[in-house]
Amino acid sequence: MREIEVVIDTEEIAEYFFKALTKRGYIPSEAELENLADITFDYLLEKCIIDEEVDCDEFE
C-alpha cells in the first residue's frame, strides 16, 4: 500500500464540525467545537489512521 502525507489540523476539524452542525440547526460553543476536534483527532490516532508529528519549532 502506498503511503501519503496528510496534515490534519484540529482547528480545521472544528471548523468542519461548526459548518456541519449549524447546517443541522445546532449552534455549538467554541469549547464544544474544540472538544469535538480533539476527540476526533484522538480517534484517528487510536485507529492508526494518522500519526502524530510534533513540530520542533513550537518548543523553541
N, C-alpha and C positions, 0 to 999 in steps of 0.2 A: 504494500500500500504506500502511496506517495504521501509525504508529509508536507503540509503547507503551513505558513505562518499566519496566524490570526491574532489581531490585537483586540482585546476586549476591555472596555473601559466601563467602570461602574456608573460613571456619570451618563454615559451613552445608554446603558441599561435603564437607568432611572428615567431618562427622557422617553425611552420607548414605552415604559410602563405608564408614564404620565399620559402620553398620547392615546394608548390603548384603553386605559381606564376612563379617561374623560369621554372618549367615544361611546363608552358603555354607560355613561351617566354618573360615574364616580369621580369625586374630587379629592384625591389623596393629598395629605400634607407632605411637606418636604421630608420630614423624618420618616414617614411611611415609605416614601419612594426610595430613600437611602437604604432602609432595611430590606425592602424587596430586592434592590440591586445587589446588596451584599449577600443575601440568601441565594440569589440566582448564581452569583459568581462562585460561592462556596459549593453549590450543587454541581456546577460544571467542573470544578476541581475534583470533587469527590467521585464523579463518574469518569474521571480521566479524559474528559473531552478537551480540557485545556491544562496547561502547566503554568504555574505562577512564576513570573520572572521579576525579580527585584531590580529596580533601576538604581544603580550605584550612585548616580548623580544626585539623587534625592537626599543622600546621607552626608553629603559634603558641605 
